[in-house]
Amino acid sequence: MTAILWFRRDLRLDDNPALAAALASGSPVLPVYIHAPHEEAPWAPGAASRWWLHRSLQSLDRSLQERGTRLWITRGDSLAELRRIVAATGAAEVHWNRLYDPRIRERDAAIKQALRADGLRCESHNASLLFEPWEILTAQGQPYRVFSAFWRNAARRLPDIRPTATAQDIQWASIESPGLAIEDLALCPRIDWDAGLQASWTPGEQAALNMATRFLDARLERYGEDRDRPDVPGTSRLSPHLHFGEIGPRRLLELTRARAADPTEDPAEPFVREVGWREFAHHLLYHFPQTPTEPLNPRFADFPWKQDGTDTRLEAWHQGRTGIPMVDAGLRELWHTGWMHNRARMLVASFLTKNLLLPWQKGADWFWDTLVDADLASNTLGWQWTAGCGADAAPYFRVFNPVLQGQRFDPDGAYVKHWCPELARLPLKYLHQPWTAPTAVLTAAVVTLGTDYPHPMVDLATSRKLALAAWETLK
C-alpha cells in the first residue's frame, strides 16, 4: 500500500500536516505534483508566479532527493492523474493541504468525493492558515467584515496554535518513473525578462526559513516603525514564501514566539497583526467568493468608472510613466522585482482608482500577472480596500495624496531616486512633485518634463474632487 502526498501550494517538508497524516498511515509515501492551471482559470498563476513556482519546485525536488526520493511530476486533469497514479502504485490513501480559492475549493471537493467513491481514504488538511476561514465567526455565527473585530476574536486563540512537528524518518514509496521534468511544465519565460527577479529572490523552503530568521533577528523590533517606509528594508518580504507554502504561518508564529514572550504585544504585535491581515483576506474570500471580480459593497457595482481612454491610461500606469514619482517608483519596483512595498501598493492603487477613476479590477489583473506573491485572497482584499468597496472600509472615501505620502514615508527621496533615477538630481523640495519646480531648477537637474520624465497624467487636486463627486453619486 502507498499513501499519496499531493503537493500544491505547500512546497515544504517542515510543518506539513498532509505529510504527517500520510506518515501516520504507516504506508510508504509518494510525493506528487500535478500541474493543472486550466483548473484554476480565470486565476491560473500569472507570469511572475510561474517563475517562482518553477524554482520552488526545483528546491522541493532537491530536498526530496536529499531524503532519498523524488517528486513525481505530471500534468493534466487532477482527478484523472491521481487515478492513474493510484492504478500504477496501488495507493490506498491520498492526502493534501487545503487551498481556499473558489474554483480550487470546488475542484477539490469533487476530487475528494470521487476518490472516496473509488474506495480510497482521502483527507485534506490545513497547512496555509492559522485558522480555518469558518472557525472565526461573530457571536451571531456570521463572517466578519471588519478586521479589528475579526482579529480581536482570532488573537485570543493564538496561544493554542502550534506547527506540525517536522518529520524525521520517512519511508518513501519506490518510484520507477518520476514522470515529467520540471522544465517540461514550461513555467519559465521564453523571453528573458526575469533578471530582476533572479537578482531579488531565492525561492524555496530553506530560503524562506533563512529570510524569516534574518527578519526576526534584525528587524522585528523596528517593524512597527519601519514597515511603512519603502526607502528602508523594514518589512519581512515573506509574502511569496507564504503564498507558495515554503514556510507556514504556524511555524512563523512559533519562530516569533522564540523572540517575544507574548507575540500579541510589542514589539512583535505589529508583525503578528500583519499575518492576521492575511488570515482576514482568506476569511473574506471563503465567505464572499464573488469578490475577486465583484465589489463586496454592492453599491459600488454602479460606480461611474471611466471607460474612455482606458487602454492608454492603463498602459502608462503599467509602465510607471504617470508623472507622479511615488506612483511610478512603485510600479517600476514591481516590474523589475516582481514585488512592491505595501505602502507603494496603496498609493498606486489609489491613483488608479481615485485619480484616474479606472476600475480596480484592471489593477488587480496587473498585480496578478506581475507579483511573485500574487495571492487571490490578499490581492482582492488590498484592491477592494483601496478602492473603497471592500471590507474594513473607512467611513469616508479615502484618496491618498502621493506627494504628501512621499514626503512622509520617503523623506530623503531614496526610494524615488532609486526607481526614478532621471529625477535623482532634483532638490528634495521638488523630488515628489517635479511639475512644481522652476525651469531653472529642472534645467540644473537635467530634467525636461515631457521628455526625460512625463508630465502628470492628471492634476491631483482636480482628480480628487472628481473622485469624491463620483462617490457622492452612490450615496
N, C-alpha and C positions, 0 to 999 in steps of 0.2 A: 504493500500500500504506500501511497505517496500523498503528501499534503502540498497543494499548490499555493505559493505565496505570490499574489498578483500585485506587483508594484504599479503605482500610478504617479501621484504627486506626493510620494512619501519615500523619496530616494535616499534612504538611510538604513543602517542596521541598528543603531542605538535608539532606544525609546520607541520601538516599533511594535505596537500591540498586535498587529496581524502576524508578525513573525513569532512573537511569544505564543500566540494561540496555535499557530501551526506546529511549533515545537512541542506544545503541551499534548498534541495528539499522539506523540510517540512515533510518528511516521517520518521517514526522510522528507526533507523539504526541497521543493523545486521552485526556484525564483524565476518569475516570468514577467516580461514587459510586453504589452500588446499596444502597438501604435494604431490608434483609430480616431484621427482628428475629425473624420466625417461624422462621427457620433456626437461631437461637441458643437457642431455648427448651430448657430452662426458665430459661436465663441470658441472656435478652434484656435490654438495658440498662434499669436502673431509672430512676425519675423524675429524680433528680439527674444521672445520666449523660446522659439525653436532653437536659436543659437545657444541659449542657456541649457535647454533640455539635452542637446547633443553632448555637451561637456559634462553635464551632471550624470547622464547615463554612462559615459566613459568612466567617471570616477567611481560610480557604484559597481560597475563591472570589474574594475581593478580591485576594489575592496573584496568582492566575492572571490576573485581569483586568488587573492592572498589567503583566503579561508578555504580554498580547495574546491571551488565550484565556479560556475559562470552564470550569467544572466541569459535565460532563454528568451530571445527576441523574435517577435513576429509582428505581423500587421494584418489588418482586415477587420471583419466584424468580430467584436469581442466575444460574444457568446459562441459563435462558430469556432473561433480559435481556441477558446477554453475547452470546448467539447473535443476538439481534435487532439489537444494535449492530454486530456483525460484518457482518451482512447489509446494514445501512444504510450502512456505511462502507467495506466491502471490507477490513477489517483482516486482517492475516496473523499478528499476534502479540498475546499477552496476557501482561502482567507484573503481579505483585502481591507484596506483602511478607507473610510468613507470620504467622499467629496460631496459638496453641497450646491454646486451649480445646478440649476433646474433640469437641464437636459440630461446631465450625468446621473442625477438622482433617479429620474425616470428610467434610464437605461439600466442602472444597477439593480433597481427593484425588479425589473423584468428578468434580468440575468439570474438573480437570486432565486426567483420563483421557478425559472426553467431548470436550473441545476438541481434544486431540491426535488423537483418532479422527476429528474433523472436518477434520483436515489443518492445524491451526494450530500454530505454535510457542507453547508455553505454559510459562512458568517462574515459580517463586516464589523469594523472596529473604529474607534476614534483615535486618530494619531495627530490630527492637524489643529485641534482646538483645545482650550482649557475646559470648555463646557460645550455640551451639545446645544444646538440652537433652540431646542424645545425644553431645555432644562430651566432657563431663566425666564420667568413669566411674571406679570403683575399679579397682585392679590386677586384679581378677577380672572386670572388664567389667560390673559391676553398678551401678545407680544409688546415689547417696549418700542416707543418711537423717540424717546429722549435718552441720550447717552448717560447723563448724570444719574438718573433713576435706575437705569439698567446696571450701571457699574456699582452703585451702592449695594444692590442685591448680589451681584456676582462677587464683589470683593470680599464679602463675608465668608465665602466658600473657598477662598484661596488657600487657607491653611491645610485643607484636605487634599489638595492637588499634588500628585507625585508622578514622576515619569516612570515608565515601564523599565524594569531592570534590563541592562544590556546582556544579550545572550552571549555566552562564552563558548561552550562546546555544542556545535551544531552538526547534526547528521544530515548531510545533503543527499538528495536523490542523484543517482548517476545520470548523466546527460550524454547520450551518444552524439546528438547533433544539437548545438545550441541555437539553431535557427539562423536568423539573419545577422549580419554585422550591423553595428550602429550606423555605419556610413550608408548602408542600404536604405535607411529611412529618409535620406536626403533632407536633413534638417538645416544644414549649413547653407549660407547664401551662395548663389552662383557667382555673383559679382562681389568682389572684395570691398565691402563697406564696414566691416566689423573690427577694424584695427583699434578703434577707441574702446570697444567693448573688451577686447582682449587685454588692453592695457589697464583697464579699470577693474576687472573682475576675475576671480578664480572660483568657478562653481565646484560644488562637491561637499560631501559631509565633513571631511576634515577641515576644509577651508571655512565652512560655516562655524565649526567649533572654535577655530583659531580666531575668527573675526569677533565672535561673541566674547571670547575670553579677553581679547585686547580692549574691546569697548568697555566691558565691565571693570577691568582693572584700571584703565587710564581715563575714561571719560564719564563713567556713571555719575560721579559726584557733581559734575558740572552740566549734566544733561538738561536739567530744568532751566538753566540759564542759556545754554548754547544751542539748544535744539532748533530755535527759530532763526539762527544765523547761518545763511548759506555760504558765508565767507569763511567759516571755520569748520573743522571736522568735528561737529558736535553730535551728530546722530550715529545710530548703530549701523546703518546700511545693511541690516539683516533681512529686509523685506523680501528680496528674491530668494534667499536661502529658506525663509519660512514658507514662501509660496510653493517651492518645489519640494518641501518636506525634507530638506537636508539637515535641518535641526527643527525640533518640535517646540512649541511654546511651553510645554511642561518641563522639558529639560532646561529651557531658557529661564523659567521661573526658579528652578532649583539652583542654577548657577547664580542667579541674582540673590537668592537666599543666603548663599555662602558668603556674600559680601555685605549683606544688610540683614540684621536680625529680624526686622519687620518690613517686608517689601511693600507694604501699603503705606509706609511713612517715608519721609525724606531720608536720604537722597534718592532712594530707589523708586519712590512713589510715582514721579512723573513718567519714568520709563515703563513701569508696570502698567500704568494707566494707558499709555500708548498701545501696549499689547492689548489692553481692554478694548480700544477702538477697533482693532482687527476682529476681536470677538463680536463686537456690536455689528460690524459690517456683515458678518456671516449670519448673525441673528436676523438682520433685516432681509437679506437675500433669501433666507429659508422661508420666512413668513410672508414675504412680498415678492414672489418670483417674477413678477412682471416688471420690476423696477430697472433692469438693465436697459430697457427701451422706453419705459413709461414713467412719468413722474409719480412719486409716492403721494404727493399732494395733487389730487385730480384737477384742482382749479388751474394748474399750470398747463393742462392739455390745451388750453385756449390762449396761452401766452403768445403775443404777437411777435414771434421771431422774424427777423429779416430774411427774405428769400432772394432778393436781387443782389447780384454781385457776390454771392456766397463763395463761388469757386475761387475767385481772385483773392478775396479777403482771407479765405481759409488757407490758401497756398502761402501767402505772406506770413501768416501766423505759424504755419508748419515750419517755415524756413528761419524763423527768428528774425524777420525783417519788418517788424511792426513799427519801428521808430521809437519804441518805449524800452529803454535799456534793461530794466529788471525783467521785463517780459521776454525780451529777446535772449538775455543771458540764460534764463531758464530753459527756453526751447532749444537753444544751441547745446546746452549741457545734456538735454535729453537725447538729441540726435547723435551726439558724439559718444556718450557713455551708456545709453540705454536706461538712464535713471535721472531723476530730478529731485532736488531738495523739496521737502514738503511745503515750506513757505513759498517757494517759487511755484509749486503746483497750484496753490491757491491763487496766486497772482495771475498766472497765465490763464487759468480757468475763469477767473473773474473778468479779465479783459475780454476773453472770447464771448462770454455770455452776457456781460453787462455793458461793456463799452462798444463791442461790435454787434451785440444782440443776435449772435448766431447760436443755433440750438446746442445745448450741452451734449447731445448725443454725438455731434460731429467731433467734439473734443475727446469724448470718451473713446470713440473709434480710433483716433490718432494715438492716444495713450496705449490702447490695447495692442497696437501693432508695434510700437516703438519702445515700450517699457520692458526691461528684463523682469520686473516684478509685477507685470500685468496680472492682476487678480480681479476676477469678476465682482466679487463682493466689495473689496476696497475701492476699486475703480468706480463702481456705481455709487457707493456712499460718498466718495470725495466729490464727484461731479455734481450729484444732486444737492449736496450740502452747499457747494459754492454757488450753484445756480439758484438756490433758494427754494427748491421744490421738493426737497427730501426731508429726512428725519432730522431732529435736533435743530430745525431752522430757527433763526433769531426772529424776534417779533418785529423785525423791520427788514427792509430789502438791503442787504449788505453789499456795498460796492467798494472794493479795495482801491485805494489810490496808490498806484505803483511807484510814484515819485516819493511820497511820504514813507511808504513801506521800504523803499530802497535806502532812504536816508536813515531810517531807524535800524534796519536789520543788515544793511551793508554799509555801515557808517564810514568806512575808509575806502569804499569802492572796489575792494579786492575782487569780489565776485563778478561785477560788471567788467572790470578791466581784463579779467582772465578770459571771459567768454565773448566779450566785445572789444577786442584789442584795438580796433580802429578808433576807440574813444579814450584810450589809455592816457593820452597827453592832456585831456581836458582837466581844468581845475575841478576839484571835488564839488565846488559850488554848483557846477553845471553838469556834472557827470550823469546824474539821474534825470536830467531834463535838458539835453543839449540844444533843443529848439529855443531855449531862453538865452543862450549865450550870444553876446555881441559878435558881430562879424570878425572883429579883430581877434577875439579870443578863439573863435573857430579856426581862423587862418593860422594863428600861432600853434594850434594843436593839430594842424594838418587835417582838418575835418571839413569837408564840404557836404552839407546836408543835401540829400537827394542823389549824391554820387558815392561818397565814402560810407555814409550811413543814411538810412531813409528818414524822410520827414515823418512825423507821427501820422498813423493811419486815420486817427480821429482826435478831436480835441477832448481831453479827459473831462473837463467840466461840463461841456455841452453834452457829451455822450452819457455822462452820469445822469443828467436831467432827463434825457430821453428814456433811459432805463427805468428811472423812478416813475415817469409818466406811463410807461408800459405796464409797470407793476400796478399802478392805480387802476388800470382797466380791469384787473382781476378782482379788486376789492368791491 
